[in-house]
Amino acid sequence: MLNFAVGPVPSSAAVKAIGALDSPYFRTPEFSQIMLESERLLCRLACAPEGSRAVFPTCSGTGAMEAAVMGLLDSENDKAIVVDGGSFGHRFRGMLDLHGITNVPIVLEPGTPLTEADLAAVDTDGCTAFLVNLGETSQGILYDAELIGSFCREHGLLLIVDGISSFLADPFDMEEMGADVLITDAQKALACPPGVAPMVLSPRAIERVGRLNQPCMYLDLRVMLSDQERGQTPFTPAVTTILQIHERLDAISLTGGAGSEVARCAKTAEDFRERLAASGLPFKMRLASPSNAVTYIESPDVSAKSLFAILKDEYGIWLCPNGGASADVSFRVGHIGEHPLSDNALLIAALTAACSRLFDASDCGARG
Ligand SMILES: *Cc1c(COP(=O)(O)O)cnc(C)c1O
């Protein structure tokens, strides 16, 4: 299968080779060394400020989002601004509600970037934190890190960044942005199987986790931080995924670092967008502040559900479907993971063939 979903994504040969082996026992000095090295590599790739720490909770990205909300925010004293511009922003907002954290949502029209005017309109009175999915994957949008960072500095807000789809796909400098928490995920641009959602915490975030001391058993950041001091985790981690993440962090560090990984992804995205624009296919790309990780494509004339099914069943290609009301009128194409540019050519050829069939048989999918 050629997989253009936005997670899980195709992995490198080295990552797949690790997946073919038995998981080793992990309460050993050797495994601890790997965990400590991964922490060092991740902090460096994220440009984390001096004194930052990384932890490797075994959960999907949503688990790490919730660990951040539970460990760093306090229902008595915190009030959080949250960007709700798509399904992941909505998820953050729902989590804040669930955990009783007063919040001020910035609700954006789907597909529109966050602007200075949106921020200026927020009543920041009593606000202590800011939560954002830097790449709002559901809309293919990348928000402006500099704009958000300076707003948070100006108002002294703790900044929690979900960089799950954008980290290693789009430029990110934790120190420059002034982010206190970076949340990532194994199966996005890290291009490993799912199972672990690495997080980076700034000194200010670490201090806060220790001070708040929020009750939680499985996703307790305090215990994770303390165990990670010796390269261990409180509970059995997804051992193989941890080893695969280490391999990827090491490989990226040895081949030019985060900058060249981001450049590679940018080139894949640009190549796809150029080919689609030149194809004459009846689609419209949304390119207002796009993330390199994914392209959002409106398909007003061709049923996106039919396209997804035809490409999957007849061409062995997975598109990235959208949910809810957009499911039949739009879809996405992911650019993260191992995608040689020739994959883009295959995808455009399959889309062209499927569209022409859907148009020929107007009763089986094409509209209008
Ligand atoms: C994929 C993703 C997540 C995590 O989703 P899971 O289903 O928990 O893996 C969270 N935020 C963003 C922006 C994502 O792209």
The ligand as an SDF file (V2000), in Angstrom:
LIG
                    3D

 15 15  0  0  0  0  0  0  0  0999 V2000
   -2.5410   12.9700   15.1410 C   0  0  0  0  0  0  0  0  0  0  0  0
   -2.7200   14.1480   16.0020 C   0  0  0  0  0  0  0  0  0  0  0  0
   -3.0100   14.0220   17.3740 C   0  0  0  0  0  0  0  0  0  0  0  0
   -3.0910   12.7090   18.0880 C   0  0  0  0  0  0  0  0  0  0  0  0
   -4.0530   11.8700   17.6940 O   0  0  0  0  0  0  0  0  0  0  0  0
   -4.0470   10.3730   18.2740 P   0  0  0  0  0  0  0  0  0  0  0  0
   -5.2390    9.7700   17.6400 O   0  0  0  0  0  0  0  0  0  0  0  0
   -4.1090   10.4580   19.7220 O   0  0  0  0  0  0  0  0  0  0  0  0
   -2.7630    9.7690   17.7910 O   0  0  0  0  0  0  0  0  0  0  0  0
   -3.1340   15.1670   18.1250 C   0  0  0  0  0  0  0  0  0  0  0  0
   -2.9820   16.3840   17.5970 N   0  0  0  0  0  0  0  0  0  0  0  0
   -2.6910   16.5560   16.2890 C   0  0  0  0  0  0  0  0  0  0  0  0
   -2.5180   17.9470   15.7770 C   0  0  0  0  0  0  0  0  0  0  0  0
   -2.5510   15.4460   15.4570 C   0  0  0  0  0  0  0  0  0  0  0  0
   -2.2490   15.6230   14.1590 O   0  0  0  0  0  0  0  0  0  0  0  0
  1  2  1  0
  2  3  1  0
  2 14  2  0
  3  4  1  0
  3 10  2  0
  4  5  1  0
  5  6  1  0
  6  7  2  0
  6  8  1  0
  6  9  1  0
 10 11  1  0
 11 12  2  0
 12 13  1  0
 12 14  1  0
 14 15  1  0
M  END
$$$$
